[in-house]
């Protein structure tokens, strides 16, 4: 490419990026004038359907029809406009070498009762009412499933507002001593052990309960209200005011505007679901969910129509009767992608045709759902064993979204694999270099993963060069001193700094390069990956009893306590990692992000 061609290419890619942002902005505003309120739902699916910048105006136009693309573009552009103030978690009790912070307590921790937790790899769901305004103390909320059996004294799901508060004294943007319970509901005697998903306007949430009789999809409209607390408490959860019967639509006749309402739909075949979270297709108001018998179910009219499970060809049988991961629907190809515990990857089109990969992962197969980059046309999926041999490796596989039957994709190894089935291995995250690549047809950047599950947990960086996966490089110091499970990784570009967050469930390293607390069981850490290199040390770390669930990140804001991480402990609070000073209870936790206040 000569200089003139190169300059033309740079101008065109810059123009496409600018037009993309303009199209997304216009999509939220009828006239593009005055203040434009832009709500931002964030749940597990925003970590698994991602987008590099579109390479053409036509592709940009198609992608802007997918709200998650709009969410990513807006949140990353807002992040880029903020000032990066600090180098560690805010709210800790002093620094600790290399300018890093060691947190001895969370910004706040709220009890989920004994045994209450979201679960390993399970994400809370965060709703931001308006990302173009000061964070909202009443309308912004974060919802946690509890994995407890629902009862009159135990909620299936609970949400908090007045999030941007300190605890122990009144403070923060919300001037409160900790958050408030916004709502809490008991919706069944089973357990919710997968992630929930939000509607676009945040007024409804969908999740799956599994009991001895099989799985049930719950679609909940929580009770509206202008006060901080609207219905239910931790110890006395509410039952929804109205239960919609089969065939009833979401309207104010069937669900009065002032009521909380729920739809309960039993999975056909009475199959359980212990691993697959619902994926919502905003364009068609449909949900896709896997089960433990290898079937992918489709539910129509989820949030705005008449909720029902779709008939033939759904549910679609993948053919191997294995436990399925969470599915991801790609609007570019109109396919659903899902992995299973046998180590197969599947694609399913709208007519129910299934394409099955070669078996590439062993032992526990694929526990976590794939990451799909719609713009680049690539799938990334993570497994803890590349072979059935004793000396196996963990791995990451890259497949084209158009992969053929029997395909094995490309892969790279991530240290030693697990010696037996039963171990869980979760997804990584891309860095800002990847997300801002000039051309989605050949994105370049890095994928960060916690690997080496058969040994000491270790951070790996995998280069992606022109859409081709490369060889992983490991951080010199391991994050743990014995085999353990890591959480999924989460990334945020804050001002001029790119941060990733991850936790280990046990035996965290206290060596200087990691520096986890001696007490507390597990540990959550942040790393600065702005340079696109393999980190040499943590930026900050905090005790986390049993490690953390999936981690959700909310705002990039200069307001006090308003830029945060949300997760649950995976064990009851203990000395060193209490829940607001209390031990013996599960805990929903907020930590302020790195480098903000």
N, C-alpha and C positions, 0 to 999 in steps of 0.2 A: 504494500500500500504506500503510494507516494504521499508527500506532505499535504498536498491539496485534498486528496481523498480522505486522509486522516482527519483533517479539519472539518470536512463536510460530514464525516461520520460522527464526530463529536458534537457538531451543531445539531444534527438530526436526533441523536440520542437525548441531548439536552432538551430539545423541543418536545420530544415525545414525553419525557418525564414531566415537563411543565404542563403539557396538555392533559396528562393523566391526572395531575393534582387539580387542575381546573375542572375536569369532568367530574371528579369525585366531589368537589365543592358544589358544583351546580346540582349534582344528584341530591344534595341535602337541602337545596333552597329553590323554591319555585321561581324567584325573581333575582336571586343573587344579591339582594340589597339588605342592609341592616344586619342586626345580630342573627346568626344562624345557629340554632341549637343542634348540636350533634351528639347523640347518645352513643355510648360505647359499651356494648356487652362484651365480656371477656370470659371464656370458659375453656375447657380442655381443647375444643376443636380449633381455636385460634393458634394453638401450638402445633397442630398437625396439618393444617392447610395453609401454606405460606406462598409468597409470591416474590420473585425477583422482578425488577422493573420491566414492563412490556417492551418488546423490540419493534413494535409497529403501532401506528395509530389504531388500526383495526383491532389488534390484540388488546390494546388499552381499552378500547370501547367495549369489547366483550367482557374483559375482566371487571370493569367497573359495575357490571350487573351483579357481581358477587360481593355482598356486603363485607365479607371478611377481608377482601382486597381493599375496600374503602377504609375499613377499620385500620388495616396495617399502614396504608399510605398516610392517613391522617395522624395516627399516633406517632409514627416515626418522624413526620415533618414537624409536629409539635415538639417532640423530643429534641430535634435539632435546633430549635429556637431558644431552648432554655440554657441557662448558664450553669456550668458544672462547678460547684462550690467546694466539694470535699473529696476525700479519698477513702472513706470507709462508711460503714453503717453509721447513721446518726442516732443519738440517744444512748450510746454506750457510756461506760464509766472510765473514760481515759484511753489513751493510745497504748500501743504495745509494739515498738520496734518497726522499722521500715514504714512508719506513718500509718500502720494498720490499727484497726479497732477490735477490741475483744469485748463483746457484749456479755454482761452477766445477767441481764434481764431483758425481756421483750418490751417494746413500747406499750403493748397491752396483751394480756392473755385472758380469754374468757372460757370458763368451764363448759365442757360438753358432757359432763357426768363421767363416772367411772367407766372406762372402756370406750368412751366416745372418740371417734377419729374419722377423718375422711377415708383414709386407707392409703397404702403404698401405691403411688402412681395415679391417685385419684385427686382431681383438682377441685377447689372451691370455684364458685362463679361470682364474678364481680361486675356490678352494673354502675357505670358512671353516667349521670343524668345529662351532663353537658360538658364536653371536653373543651369548649370555647369559653367557659366561664369559670369562676372560682369554684373549686370542689364544693359539692352540696352536702351539708350535714344530714339532711332529712331524706333526700331523694337518692343519694348514692348508698349502695348497700353491698354486702358480700354475704353469700349464702354457702353454708356448709352442710353436706350430708353427714350423718353421725355414725353410720354402720350399726347402730343399735336397733334392736327389735322395737318397733313403734308401740307405744302404750300411752295410757293416760298420764304417765309420769316421765316418759322418755320421747323426745321428738325424733321423727324420721329425718327432718330437715329443719334448719334454723338459720335465720338471717340477722345480721347486725347492721345498724346505721350509726350515725354520729361517730364515724370511723376515725376522723382526724383529731383524735383526743390523746392526751396523756393518761397515765393511770397511776394512782397513788396521790394525785392532786389534780385540781382543775387546770386544764391547759389545752394547747393546740388550737387549731382553727375553730374547732367546735366548742371550745371552752367547757369541756366535760371531763369528769373523772372516769375515763373509760367509755367504751361504746354502749349503746342500748340494744336490747333485743327488739328488732323491728317486727319479726313474726316468727312463730315456731309452730309446726304442725306434726301431728301424728296421722299418717295416711295409710297405715297398715301394720300388721304384726310381723311382717318379714323384715329383712335388712336391705338397706341401700348401700351397695359396695362398689358402685361405679360412679363416674362423674355426671353431674347434671349439666343441662344446656339451657340457655336463656332465649327468650323471644327478643326480637329486635328492640322493642320499646321497654323491656325489662319488667313488664307487668305479669309475666308468666314464666314458669320454669318446668322443665320436663326431666324425669329421672326414672330409674327402674328399680323396683323392689323384687327381691327373690325370696321365696318361701318354699316350703316342702311341696306345694302344689304347682310350682313353676314360677315364671317371671310375670310381673305386671308393670305395664307402663303407666306412670302417673303424670298427668299434665295439670299443674296447679296454677290457678290464678289467686295470688295472695290478696288479702283484704286491703283495698286502697284506704289511704288516710294521710292527713297532713301532719300528724304528730309523729314523734320518734317511734313509739311503740303502738302497733295497730292491732295485733291479735296473737295471743299465746305467749307463754314464757317457757324458760328452760325446763322447769319442774312441772309445769301444767300446760303442755302444748295443746293447742286448739285442734279440733277436727273441723275441716272446711264447712262453711255454712250450707253449701249446696253441692250435691253430687249429681253430675249430668248422667243421664241414662244413655244406653247405647242408641245411637242414631240422633242424639240431640246436638244441635249446632251451638257454637259459641255466639250467643247473642244475649241482649239484656232481658229477654223473656225467660230463657232457660237459666241464665246466670245474671241475676240482678246486679246492677252496677255497683251497689254498695256491699255486695257479698264477696266472700272468698268462695271459690268453686274448684272442684277437682273432677277430672275424668280418669277413670280406672279401666285399662284395657288389658285383659289377660292375653299373654302370647299364645298363638295357635300352637297346638301340640303339647301344651303344658310344659314347655321346656324351661329349665332354669337359665339364668344369665348372671354369671359371677365375674365376668371380665370385660364385657363390651358396653361402652358408653354410647348413648344416643348421639347421632350426628344429624344436625338440622340443615335442611336445604331451604334457605330463605326464599328463593325464587318460586318454589312450588309448595311451600308450607308442608313439607314432608320430613319424616324422621326415618333414619336407617339405624338398625340395631342388630347385632349378632347375638347368638345364644351359645350354650355349652354343647350343642349337638351338631354344630356345623351349618346352621341355617342363618341367613340374613333376612330379617323382617323389615317390612316397609309399612309406615303408618302415615295416612293422609289426613289433611285438614287439621293439622296438629294444634296450631295456635289461633287460627282465625276461621276455620271451616267446621266441618262435622268430623270429629276425630274417629278414626276407624283403622283397623289393620287391613292393608291392601290384600286383594285376592290374587289369583294366578296371574303371572308366574311366581308371585311372592307367597310365602317365604321361599327364597331360593336356596336350595341345598348345594353346598360347595362340594359335597361328595365324600369327604373323609371323616365326618362326624366328630371332628375335634372341637375343642373350645376355641371360640373365635376372639380375636382382638377387637378393639373399637374400629368401626369402618370409617372411611373418609370418602365423601362424594366429591368428585372433580367436575366442575361445571364445564370445563373446556372439552373434555372427552365424553361427558355424561356417563361416567363409569364410577362404580363403587369399588374401592380397593380395601382389602382386609387380609390380615394374616391369621394363622392359627397355631395351636399348641403343637402341631406336628411339624412345623417349620415350612409350611407352604404359603405362598402369596397368591391371592386371587384377584381377578378383575371381573366385575359383573356389569353388563350393559343393561339398558332399559327394557330389553325383552327377556332378561333373565339368563342370557348366555354367559357361561362361566369359563374363563381362561385360567388354567392352573399352572403355576411355575413348577420347576423341578423342586424336590425337597432340598433345601439349602441349609436349614437350621435344625439342630437336634436337641435332645434332652427336653427342655421346656418349650422349644420352638420359639414362636413370636408371641410374647406376652403383651407388649405395647403395640398400639396402632401404628401404621406407617405415617411418615411425614411425606406429604405430596406437595411439590412445587408446581403449581398449575402452569405458570408462565414458562418455566424451563422444561416442562414435560417429563419430570423425573420423580421417582419414588425412592425413599430411603427407609429401610426397615432394619431393626436391631435384634440380634439374637445372642444368647450366651454360650452357644456351642456350634462350631462349624462342622464337626464330625461327631460320630458316636464313639470315637476312640478315647482312650484314657488321657492322652496328651492333646486335648482339643483346645481351640481358641474361641474367644468371643469374636463377633464380627458385625460389620455394617455392610448391607447390600444395597446397591444402587440399580434400580430397574427403570427402563423407559415406561411411560404410561401406556405405551402401545406394545408391551412385551408379549411375546408369543408363547403358546403352550409349551411347557417343558423347559423354558428359559431359566438360566441361573443368574443373570445379571452380572454385575461387576462387584467386587468386594474388597475389603481390607480388614485385617485382623487387629484385635484390640487386647493383646495379652492373653493370659491363660483363660480358658473357659471353665464352666462349672463341671464338677465331676459326676453329678447326678441330676435327674429331673427334679423340679420343685423350686429352683431358684428363679427369681425375677430379674429382668434386665430391661432398663427403660431407655427412652429415646434421648438423643442429644439436642443441640440447637445450633443454628447457623449464627455467624457474626455479622456485624454491620457491613463489613466489606462485601460479603456475599449479597446481603439484602439490597445494596446500592450498586451492584454490578451494572455496567453500562448497557449490557445486552443480555436479555434473558435467554437467548438462543445459546449463549456460551458464558454463563455466569462463572465468576471466579471469586473465591473467598475461602472460608474455613467452616468446618463442622466440628464442634466440641462435644465429646462424649466421655462419660465416666466408664472406663473399661477395666479389664483384668479382674473379672468377677471370681475367678478361681484362685486369686491371690489377693494382695493388698490393693484396695480400690485406688485407681490411678486416673488422672485427667489426661485425655488424649486429644490431639488436634489433628484433624484430617483435612488436608488441602483439597479443594475443589478447583480445578483449573480448566477453564473453557468447558464446563459441564461434565468433566471427567473426574471421577473419584481417585485420589492418590493414596500414598502410603502414610499411615498414621505415625505420629511421633508422640512420645510419652513425656509428661512432666517428670523431672528428675526425682522429686520426692513424692511418695505415695500419700494419699489422703487418709489411709487407715493403716493399722499395723496388723490386720488380720482380714481374711475374706469377709465381706459384708455387702449389703445391697445399697446402691445409690438411688436417690430420687431422680426423676427426669430433670434435665437441665432447662433453665429459663434464662432469656436474654433481654436486656433493655439498653438502648442507646440513649444516654442521658447527657445532653449538651454536647460535649466533645469527647465523652468517654463511653466506651462500650463495656458493659458488665455482664457476666454470667453468674448464675447462682445454682448451687447443687448441695445436697446433704448426703451424709453417710449415716446408716442406721446404728452402727456400733463401732467400737474400737477406733475412734478417730486419732489421727497423729497429733502429738503435742510438739513435734520437732519445730524449730523456728520457722521453716518455710511454710508450714501449715498452721501451727499455733493454736489448735483447738483447746478448749478448757479441759482440765483434768476430770471435772465432775460433769454430769449431765447426760451421760450415755452417748447419744449421737451428736452430730455437729453440722450446722449449715455454714457454708462458705461462699464468699464472692471472689471473683478473679477479674482483673482488668485485662481485656483482650483487644484493646483498641488497635494495637500494632499488628494484629494478625499473626502473632507468634505464639509459641508454647509458653505459658506462664511459668515463672520460677518460684512464685510465692502467692499466697492468698492476699487479698486486700483487706478482708475482714472475716470474722467467724463468730459464731454464737452457739451455745449449747442447745441441743434439740433432743428431747427425750425420745429415744427410739428412732431418731431421724425425722424427716418431714414427709408429708404428702406431696402431691404436685404443688407447685408454687405459682401463684397468680400475682402479677405486677399491675398496679393501677396507674395513677397519674404521673406526669412529670410537671411538678408545680413548685413554685416558690412559697406557697402557703405552709404554715407550720403543721407538721405531721401529715401532710397530704400527698406524699409520694412514698408508696409503701409496698411491702410484700405481704401476702396472706397465705397461710397454710395451717395445717394441724400437726401436732406431734403424733407419732405413731404408737407411743406408749403413754401411760399416765404420767403426770408430772412427778419428778423426783428432785431430791436435793441437787442443786446446780442447774436444774431446768424445771422450775416450778411453774404453776399456772397462777400468776398473780399472787405468789407466795404460798399457794396451796399445792400439796402433793396428793397423789392418789386419784386424780381426775384427768380425763382427756382435756385437750386444750386447743382452742382456736387462737391463732397467734398473728399479730401484726408486728413487723419490723420495718423501720424506715429504710428506704433504698440507700444505696451508696451515693455519696457525693451530691446531696441535694440541699438540705436546710442551711 
